[in-house]
């Protein structure tokens, strides 16, 4: 399975002097493979810089983009468009059980409580996030035991630290609304140098990828710049050319996903510090 690593989460671009001060966005797209010649065009796409990496996840191709700046996302994300065209030209179709992951990088100005805020935003706006991404994922509910196994201690610790299945299995240590007995539909995981949004359904739509990227950027920026997120409204995340177009077209045409006035006006109340427990230790974020 292809994935971003700490070393390769950097863009191919010119004129960026300090990546620690520039917010980046990258995507991982899972699609169903169709053609027997896929290894040739995937290898060529990586060699030509169209994609950063690729791998096989079950019966799917998982394609990884080079991260681009938030500014380039808002300008239309030409790099993302090249990837979606590549997948469409090679007859890649959508696997309804697969997903598209949006990765948003951390920058120097992010506060230490950013991830705590992200977890609360997920809890409070779970229903609304699910409408935006158009998918229900059971990954958090059925925690993959393999994540806690293996001989590589560093890998195990890195994978389980600050990941959403910690919360899904926290039992009585946090509110009943977010316990192991309730299936969570969206996850935001902390990957040390970035936050990964795992809620998006599999897609080869350029509009969807750009809309989700803008949405995730807005969520991270809100979590990173506000020590107290009380008063944040869901509509605060829906600013940007592509997320606005997506809401008024794709989402509005689906009754189950259409955002009502109560969705837009939903507001964060008082939050508290989360204590997350695994079998070995308490973690407080």
C-alpha positions as a Python dict, from the first residue, in 0.01 Angstrom:
ca = {
    (1, 'X'): (0, 0, 0),
    (2, 'X'): (138, 337, -97),
    (3, 'X'): (163, 608, 161),
    (4, 'X'): (336, 934, 237),
    (5, 'X'): (650, 908, 448),
    (6, 'X'): (812, 1176, 658),
    (7, 'X'): (1084, 1226, 400),
    (8, 'X'): (872, 1251, 86),
    (9, 'X'): (604, 1491, 210),
    (10, 'X'): (756, 1778, 15),
    (11, 'X'): (639, 1924, -315),
    (12, 'X'): (802, 1952, -653),
    (13, 'X'): (791, 2328, -694),
    (14, 'X'): (1006, 2638, -717),
    (15, 'X'): (1012, 2954, -511),
    (16, 'X'): (916, 2811, -172),
    (17, 'X'): (1187, 2911, 73),
    (18, 'X'): (1053, 2766, 397),
    (19, 'X'): (816, 2470, 377),
    (20, 'X'): (764, 2486, 753),
    (21, 'X'): (569, 2808, 701),
    (22, 'X'): (370, 2696, 396),
    (23, 'X'): (63, 2474, 431),
    (24, 'X'): (74, 2180, 187),
    (25, 'X'): (-193, 1940, 67),
    (26, 'X'): (-145, 1593, -79),
    (27, 'X'): (-390, 1317, -171),
    (28, 'X'): (-396, 938, -173),
    (29, 'X'): (-654, 801, -416),
    (30, 'X'): (-777, 440, -413),
    (31, 'X'): (-938, 323, -738),
    (32, 'X'): (-1023, -13, -887),
    (33, 'X'): (-768, -142, -1135),
    (34, 'X'): (-899, -254, -1472),
    (35, 'X'): (-619, -301, -1726),
    (36, 'X'): (-344, -564, -1734),
    (37, 'X'): (-86, -308, -1845),
    (38, 'X'): (-119, -93, -1534),
    (39, 'X'): (238, -139, -1411),
    (40, 'X'): (378, 23, -1724),
    (41, 'X'): (173, 341, -1713),
    (42, 'X'): (204, 373, -1337),
    (43, 'X'): (582, 340, -1349),
    (44, 'X'): (599, 594, -1631),
    (45, 'X'): (370, 835, -1443),
    (46, 'X'): (598, 818, -1140),
    (47, 'X'): (910, 858, -1351),
    (48, 'X'): (760, 1162, -1526),
    (49, 'X'): (660, 1321, -1193),
    (50, 'X'): (285, 1301, -1260),
    (51, 'X'): (248, 1103, -936),
    (52, 'X'): (474, 1072, -633),
    (53, 'X'): (412, 704, -566),
    (54, 'X'): (173, 416, -617),
    (55, 'X'): (100, 79, -467),
    (56, 'X'): (-151, -206, -454),
    (57, 'X'): (-407, -223, -174),
    (58, 'X'): (-610, -540, -214),
    (59, 'X'): (-777, -513, -553),
    (60, 'X'): (-715, -138, -574),
    (61, 'X'): (-450, 91, -709),
    (62, 'X'): (-349, 352, -452),
    (63, 'X'): (-201, 659, -618),
    (64, 'X'): (-16, 923, -418),
    (65, 'X'): (20, 1283, -531),
    (66, 'X'): (303, 1522, -476),
    (67, 'X'): (187, 1773, -214),
    (68, 'X'): (109, 2122, -342),
    (69, 'X'): (64, 2452, -161),
    (70, 'X'): (-273, 2575, -42),
    (71, 'X'): (-241, 2860, -293),
    (72, 'X'): (-207, 2613, -580),
    (73, 'X'): (-512, 2423, -452),
    (74, 'X'): (-720, 2742, -462),
    (75, 'X'): (-592, 2815, -814),
    (76, 'X'): (-723, 2485, -946),
    (77, 'X'): (-470, 2220, -847),
    (78, 'X'): (-328, 2141, -1190),
    (79, 'X'): (-119, 1860, -1040),
    (80, 'X'): (-432, 1693, -899),
    (81, 'X'): (-607, 1738, -1233),
    (82, 'X'): (-322, 1559, -1412),
    (83, 'X'): (-366, 1263, -1177),
    (84, 'X'): (-743, 1237, -1222),
    (85, 'X'): (-696, 1253, -1601),
    (86, 'X'): (-434, 979, -1577),
    (87, 'X'): (-674, 753, -1387),
    (88, 'X'): (-964, 822, -1621),
    (89, 'X'): (-752, 763, -1934),
    (90, 'X'): (-642, 426, -1798),
    (91, 'X'): (-996, 310, -1719),
    (92, 'X'): (-969, 326, -1343),
    (93, 'X'): (-1310, 307, -1180),
    (94, 'X'): (-1435, 386, -833),
    (95, 'X'): (-1447, 113, -572),
    (96, 'X'): (-1736, 216, -340),
    (97, 'X'): (-1562, 56, -41),
    (98, 'X'): (-1235, 244, -99),
    (99, 'X'): (-1135, 595, -1),
    (100, 'X'): (-950, 914, -85),
    (101, 'X'): (-727, 1051, 190),
    (102, 'X'): (-648, 1421, 215),
    (103, 'X'): (-318, 1507, 385),
    (104, 'X'): (-262, 1858, 524),
    (105, 'X'): (85, 1947, 648),
    (106, 'X'): (170, 2107, 979),
    (107, 'X'): (349, 2441, 988),
    (108, 'X'): (555, 2614, 1253),
    (109, 'X'): (264, 2829, 1371),
    (110, 'X'): (45, 2534, 1470),
    (111, 'X'): (-18, 2519, 1843),
    (112, 'X'): (27, 2209, 2055),
    (113, 'X'): (-348, 2172, 2103),
    (114, 'X'): (-427, 2165, 1728),
    (115, 'X'): (-495, 1791, 1719),
    (116, 'X'): (-708, 1810, 2031),
    (117, 'X'): (-920, 2069, 1850),
    (118, 'X'): (-936, 1852, 1539),
    (119, 'X'): (-1069, 1562, 1742),
    (120, 'X'): (-1339, 1779, 1895),
    (121, 'X'): (-1436, 1919, 1555),
    (122, 'X'): (-1475, 1562, 1432),
    (123, 'X'): (-1690, 1468, 1729),
    (124, 'X'): (-1914, 1772, 1710),
    (125, 'X'): (-1954, 1790, 1332),
    (126, 'X'): (-1949, 1417, 1255),
    (127, 'X'): (-2280, 1418, 1070),
    (128, 'X'): (-2187, 1724, 867),
    (129, 'X'): (-1840, 1593, 781),
    (130, 'X'): (-1999, 1269, 661),
    (131, 'X'): (-2223, 1466, 425),
    (132, 'X'): (-1924, 1650, 279),
    (133, 'X'): (-1717, 1338, 219),
    (134, 'X'): (-2007, 1118, 110),
    (135, 'X'): (-1888, 803, 281),
    (136, 'X'): (-1920, 600, 598),
    (137, 'X'): (-1602, 421, 701),
    (138, 'X'): (-1591, 143, 959),
    (139, 'X'): (-1214, 162, 1000),
    (140, 'X'): (-1230, 324, 1343),
    (141, 'X'): (-1495, 88, 1472),
    (142, 'X'): (-1313, -230, 1368),
    (143, 'X'): (-965, -132, 1471),
    (144, 'X'): (-708, -330, 1269),
    (145, 'X'): (-513, -535, 1521),
    (146, 'X'): (-213, -544, 1290),
    (147, 'X'): (-146, -181, 1378),
    (148, 'X'): (-48, -291, 1728),
    (149, 'X'): (160, -590, 1623),
    (150, 'X'): (499, -649, 1470),
    (151, 'X'): (857, -647, 1590),
    (152, 'X'): (939, -291, 1487),
    (153, 'X'): (874, -95, 1806),
    (154, 'X'): (935, 242, 1645),
    (155, 'X'): (682, 165, 1371),
    (156, 'X'): (419, 48, 1620),
    (157, 'X'): (457, 355, 1840),
    (158, 'X'): (446, 592, 1545),
    (159, 'X'): (133, 430, 1405),
    (160, 'X'): (-73, 424, 1721),
    (161, 'X'): (23, 762, 1864),
    (162, 'X'): (-255, 1018, 1832),
    (163, 'X'): (-455, 806, 1590),
    (164, 'X'): (-829, 804, 1588),
    (165, 'X'): (-876, 440, 1681),
    (166, 'X'): (-726, 532, 2019),
    (167, 'X'): (-1039, 737, 2074),
    (168, 'X'): (-1274, 482, 1921),
    (169, 'X'): (-1159, 235, 2184),
    (170, 'X'): (-1129, 474, 2476),
    (171, 'X'): (-1434, 338, 2657),
    (172, 'X'): (-1538, 546, 2955),
    (173, 'X'): (-1246, 787, 2942),
    (174, 'X'): (-1431, 1030, 2719),
    (175, 'X'): (-1792, 1119, 2647),
    (176, 'X'): (-2041, 847, 2557),
    (177, 'X'): (-2101, 1021, 2224),
    (178, 'X'): (-1754, 914, 2118),
    (179, 'X'): (-1703, 571, 2269),
    (180, 'X'): (-1611, 227, 2142),
    (181, 'X'): (-1979, 139, 2124),
    (182, 'X'): (-2052, 394, 1854),
    (183, 'X'): (-1924, 352, 1500),
    (184, 'X'): (-1733, 662, 1400),
    (185, 'X'): (-1767, 770, 1038),
    (186, 'X'): (-1465, 997, 993),
    (187, 'X'): (-1111, 987, 1116),
    (188, 'X'): (-842, 1250, 1130),
    (189, 'X'): (-507, 1097, 1218),
    (190, 'X'): (-188, 1266, 1332),
    (191, 'X'): (108, 1158, 1117),
    (192, 'X'): (370, 1373, 1291),
    (193, 'X'): (429, 1618, 1005),
    (194, 'X'): (73, 1624, 872),
    (195, 'X'): (-292, 1550, 947),
    (196, 'X'): (-462, 1284, 738),
    (197, 'X'): (-838, 1304, 671),
    (198, 'X'): (-957, 950, 599),
    (199, 'X'): (-1326, 1020, 539),
    (200, 'X'): (-1338, 1082, 165),
    (201, 'X'): (-1488, 818, -62),
    (202, 'X'): (-1293, 687, -360),
    (203, 'X'): (-1309, 935, -645),
    (204, 'X'): (-1145, 1036, -970),
    (205, 'X'): (-1333, 1367, -969),
    (206, 'X'): (-1109, 1672, -986),
    (207, 'X'): (-1382, 1889, -829),
    (208, 'X'): (-1428, 1656, -533),
    (209, 'X'): (-1056, 1641, -458),
    (210, 'X'): (-1020, 2020, -475),
    (211, 'X'): (-1335, 2075, -267),
    (212, 'X'): (-1222, 1831, 2),
    (213, 'X'): (-875, 1986, 2),
    (214, 'X'): (-1017, 2333, 63),
    (215, 'X'): (-1249, 2197, 330),
    (216, 'X'): (-968, 2014, 513),
    (217, 'X'): (-742, 2319, 493),
    (218, 'X'): (-1015, 2529, 653),
    (219, 'X'): (-1066, 2273, 931),
    (220, 'X'): (-694, 2253, 1009),
    (221, 'X'): (-648, 2630, 999),
    (222, 'X'): (-936, 2673, 1243),
    (223, 'X'): (-798, 2409, 1479),
    (224, 'X'): (-448, 2554, 1458),
    (225, 'X'): (-526, 2920, 1514),
    (226, 'X'): (-786, 2905, 1789),
    (227, 'X'): (-693, 2789, 2137),
    (228, 'X'): (-1061, 2788, 2227),
    (229, 'X'): (-1278, 2669, 1937),
    (230, 'X'): (-1604, 2745, 2117),
    (231, 'X'): (-1825, 2944, 1882),
    (232, 'X'): (-1692, 2792, 1559),
    (233, 'X'): (-1976, 2719, 1315),
    (234, 'X'): (-1979, 2447, 1053),
    (235, 'X'): (-2033, 2704, 776),
    (236, 'X'): (-1689, 2846, 865),
    (237, 'X'): (-1532, 2550, 682),
    (238, 'X'): (-1722, 2602, 357),
    (239, 'X'): (-1527, 2894, 212),
    (240, 'X'): (-1337, 2855, -112),
    (241, 'X'): (-1421, 2840, -482),
    (242, 'X'): (-1436, 2461, -507),
    (243, 'X'): (-1598, 2367, -177),
    (244, 'X'): (-1866, 2629, -244),
    (245, 'X'): (-1929, 2490, -593),
    (246, 'X'): (-1933, 2135, -457),
    (247, 'X'): (-2187, 2220, -187),
    (248, 'X'): (-2423, 2398, -428),
    (249, 'X'): (-2403, 2136, -703),
    (250, 'X'): (-2300, 1783, -608),
    (251, 'X'): (-2423, 1789, -247),
    (252, 'X'): (-2740, 1986, -315),
    (253, 'X'): (-2847, 1724, -572),
    (254, 'X'): (-2838, 1447, -311),
    (255, 'X'): (-3111, 1474, -47),
    (256, 'X'): (-2914, 1265, 202),
    (257, 'X'): (-2616, 1498, 173),
    (258, 'X'): (-2779, 1836, 128),
    (259, 'X'): (-2671, 2078, 400),
    (260, 'X'): (-2967, 2228, 585),
    (261, 'X'): (-2968, 2554, 777),
    (262, 'X'): (-2925, 2356, 1101),
    (263, 'X'): (-2608, 2201, 957),
    (264, 'X'): (-2463, 2536, 858),
    (265, 'X'): (-2546, 2700, 1190),
    (266, 'X'): (-2429, 2413, 1413),
    (267, 'X'): (-2182, 2560, 1662),
    (268, 'X'): (-1908, 2428, 1888),
    (269, 'X'): (-1994, 2467, 2253),
    (270, 'X'): (-1758, 2416, 2544),
    (271, 'X'): (-1486, 2154, 2497),
    (272, 'X'): (-1251, 1991, 2743),
    (273, 'X'): (-919, 1810, 2742),
    (274, 'X'): (-937, 1453, 2614),
    (275, 'X'): (-777, 1162, 2796),
    (276, 'X'): (-709, 875, 2559),
    (277, 'X'): (-623, 532, 2694),
    (278, 'X'): (-466, 228, 2536),
    (279, 'X'): (-357, -98, 2699),
    (280, 'X'): (-22, 41, 2806),
    (281, 'X'): (-60, 400, 2913),
    (282, 'X'): (-279, 707, 2936),
    (283, 'X'): (-223, 969, 2671),
    (284, 'X'): (-347, 1323, 2722),
    (285, 'X'): (-362, 1540, 2412),
}
